[in-house]
């Protein structure tokens, strides 16, 4: 007697809960080596799958600029959801920032914020920083790893050699032969 009531309860419980699918969306920076063109692409494809389905590794290079979670599906050729806006951002797009991430290769570098978004799975704003003076390198950082900076006044070539370069280059006194 109790089994039909229990089965009915389970059936109604499962029917009333809303189930949501989720997928990861990407903002990719794509470079086509044949056409010599570069563009950004918002997609639900992972970077490796994007390259495989759009021309292959000999033709395309892809770099992940941002990634976030979307709810729903991409059936019927629906585009991936939009990148989430940052929540109470400390920096704006176009601001110059200095990296204060200790023991990182970019520690002390100055770059310009190219994009900002909120990443819910880590509960933090994430900033994409482009280092123009460093061969246009790009990396993502959390808000607490950045501090506001002024625009750099000179390129590294104009600033002079770095500490490692200065140690490696012989001075004029060291270059003169002794007799």
C-alpha positions as CSV (number, residue, x, y, z in Angstrom):
1,X,0.0,0.0,0.0
2,X,2.8,2.4,0.8
3,X,4.7,1.7,-2.5
4,X,2.3,3.5,-4.9
5,X,2.4,6.6,-2.7
6,X,6.2,6.6,-2.6
7,X,6.4,6.2,-6.3
8,X,3.9,9.0,-6.9
9,X,6.0,11.3,-4.6
10,X,9.2,10.5,-6.4
11,X,7.6,11.0,-9.8
12,X,6.2,14.4,-8.8
13,X,9.4,15.5,-7.2
14,X,11.4,14.7,-10.4
15,X,8.8,16.4,-12.6
16,X,8.8,19.7,-10.6
17,X,12.6,20.2,-10.5
18,X,14.0,22.2,-13.3
19,X,17.2,20.8,-14.8
20,X,19.7,23.0,-16.4
21,X,22.5,22.0,-18.7
22,X,25.7,24.0,-18.7
23,X,28.7,24.4,-21.0
24,X,31.9,26.5,-21.1
25,X,32.0,29.4,-23.4
26,X,35.3,30.9,-24.7
27,X,36.4,34.2,-26.2
28,X,39.2,33.2,-28.6
29,X,41.8,35.3,-30.3
30,X,42.1,33.6,-33.7
31,X,44.9,34.2,-36.3
32,X,44.7,32.8,-39.8
33,X,48.2,32.2,-41.1
34,X,47.1,31.9,-44.8
35,X,44.9,35.1,-44.9
36,X,47.1,36.9,-42.4
37,X,44.0,38.1,-40.5
38,X,43.2,38.2,-36.8
39,X,39.8,38.3,-35.1
40,X,38.0,37.5,-31.8
41,X,35.4,34.7,-31.7
42,X,32.9,33.9,-28.9
43,X,32.2,30.2,-29.1
44,X,31.1,27.1,-27.2
45,X,33.9,25.1,-28.8
46,X,37.0,24.4,-26.8
47,X,40.1,25.9,-28.5
48,X,41.4,22.6,-29.9
49,X,38.0,21.7,-31.3
50,X,37.6,25.2,-32.8
51,X,40.9,24.8,-34.7
52,X,40.0,21.3,-35.9
53,X,36.6,22.3,-37.2
54,X,37.7,25.6,-38.8
55,X,40.8,24.8,-40.9
56,X,43.3,22.9,-38.7
57,X,46.5,23.7,-36.9
58,X,48.5,24.5,-40.0
59,X,46.1,27.3,-40.8
60,X,44.9,28.7,-37.5
61,X,46.4,29.7,-34.2
62,X,44.1,30.3,-31.2
63,X,44.6,31.9,-27.8
64,X,42.0,31.9,-25.0
65,X,41.3,35.4,-23.9
66,X,38.4,34.6,-21.5
67,X,36.3,31.6,-20.4
68,X,33.1,31.4,-18.4
69,X,30.1,29.1,-17.7
70,X,26.8,29.3,-19.6
71,X,23.5,27.6,-18.7
72,X,21.4,26.1,-21.4
73,X,22.5,24.5,-24.7
74,X,23.8,25.5,-28.1
75,X,21.5,23.3,-30.2
76,X,19.9,24.8,-33.3
77,X,23.1,26.9,-33.9
78,X,22.4,29.3,-31.0
79,X,25.4,31.4,-30.1
80,X,27.2,31.0,-26.8
81,X,26.0,33.3,-24.1
82,X,27.5,36.7,-23.6
83,X,30.5,37.3,-21.4
84,X,29.4,38.2,-17.8
85,X,30.0,41.9,-16.8
86,X,32.4,42.5,-13.9
87,X,30.9,43.1,-10.5
88,X,32.0,46.4,-8.9
89,X,35.2,46.6,-11.1
90,X,38.3,48.1,-9.6
91,X,39.7,48.8,-13.1
92,X,38.1,49.8,-16.4
93,X,39.0,48.7,-20.0
94,X,41.9,50.9,-21.2
95,X,43.4,51.4,-17.7
96,X,47.1,50.8,-17.2
97,X,48.0,48.4,-14.5
98,X,51.2,47.0,-12.9
99,X,51.4,43.3,-12.1
100,X,52.1,42.6,-8.4
101,X,52.0,38.8,-8.5
102,X,55.1,37.6,-6.7
103,X,57.4,35.1,-8.3
104,X,55.7,35.3,-11.6
105,X,57.4,36.0,-14.9
106,X,55.3,39.1,-15.4
107,X,55.9,40.6,-11.9
108,X,56.4,44.3,-12.2
109,X,55.3,44.5,-15.9
110,X,53.0,47.3,-16.9
111,X,50.1,46.5,-19.3
112,X,46.8,47.8,-20.5
113,X,43.5,46.2,-19.6
114,X,41.8,44.8,-22.7
115,X,38.8,43.2,-21.1
116,X,37.1,42.6,-17.8
117,X,34.5,40.0,-16.7
118,X,33.2,38.2,-13.7
119,X,34.1,34.5,-13.3
120,X,31.5,32.9,-11.1
121,X,33.3,29.7,-10.4
122,X,36.1,31.6,-8.6
123,X,33.9,34.5,-7.5
124,X,36.2,37.2,-8.7
125,X,36.6,39.7,-11.5
126,X,39.2,38.7,-14.1
127,X,41.1,41.1,-16.2
128,X,42.8,40.5,-19.6
129,X,46.0,42.5,-19.8
130,X,47.9,43.2,-23.0
131,X,51.6,44.0,-22.7
132,X,52.3,46.1,-25.8
133,X,55.9,46.7,-24.9
134,X,56.5,43.0,-24.5
135,X,55.7,41.7,-28.0
136,X,52.0,42.2,-27.4
137,X,51.8,39.4,-24.9
138,X,48.4,38.8,-23.2
139,X,47.5,37.2,-19.9
140,X,44.6,37.1,-17.5
141,X,44.8,38.2,-13.8
142,X,42.6,38.4,-10.8
143,X,41.8,41.8,-9.4
144,X,44.0,41.5,-6.3
145,X,47.1,40.8,-8.5
146,X,46.9,44.3,-10.2
147,X,47.6,47.8,-9.1
148,X,46.8,51.0,-11.0
149,X,49.8,52.4,-12.9
150,X,50.7,55.2,-15.3
151,X,51.2,54.6,-19.0
152,X,54.8,53.7,-19.6
153,X,56.7,56.6,-21.0
154,X,59.3,54.7,-23.0
155,X,59.7,51.4,-24.8
156,X,62.2,48.8,-23.4
157,X,64.6,49.7,-26.2
158,X,64.6,53.3,-25.1
159,X,64.8,52.4,-21.4
160,X,68.2,50.7,-21.8
161,X,69.3,47.2,-21.0
162,X,67.8,45.1,-18.2
163,X,69.8,44.0,-15.2
164,X,70.6,40.6,-16.9
165,X,71.5,42.3,-20.2
166,X,73.8,44.8,-18.4
167,X,75.6,42.0,-16.6
168,X,76.1,40.1,-19.8
169,X,77.3,43.1,-21.9
170,X,81.0,44.0,-21.3
171,X,81.7,47.7,-20.5
172,X,84.1,49.8,-22.6
173,X,86.8,49.3,-20.0
174,X,86.4,45.5,-20.2
175,X,86.6,45.6,-24.0
176,X,89.9,47.4,-24.3
177,X,92.7,44.9,-24.6
178,X,95.5,45.1,-22.0
179,X,99.1,45.0,-23.2
